[in-house]
Amino acid sequence: MQRISVHISDETRQRIDLVAKAKNKVEAELIREVIDAGLKVVYPKFNSPKALLDLARMAKGLPISVEEPTDISEDTAKYAFGD
């Protein structure tokens, strides 16, 4: 495990103390659990099925130009090299 140092407000420190005592946990253990849970919400793993579905939904909402080709395999040189 890596050790880090962070600055927190007095209020946050008090909340950590209260929750740790209520859950009968060491503060460090509680802080690790809260950080891990928060990161899963803020920065989910990209290889998860949910991430792929979210990406597909986002792409579905993108505007499509009529001028854009639907199949670029017909004229690859034009799209690859601008010829």
Protein Blocks (a to p, Z undefined) as FASTA:
>chain_A
ZZddddddfklmmmmmmmmmmnopafklmmmmmmmmmmmmmmccfkbmklmmmmmmmmmm
pccdfklcfblklmmmlmmnoZZ
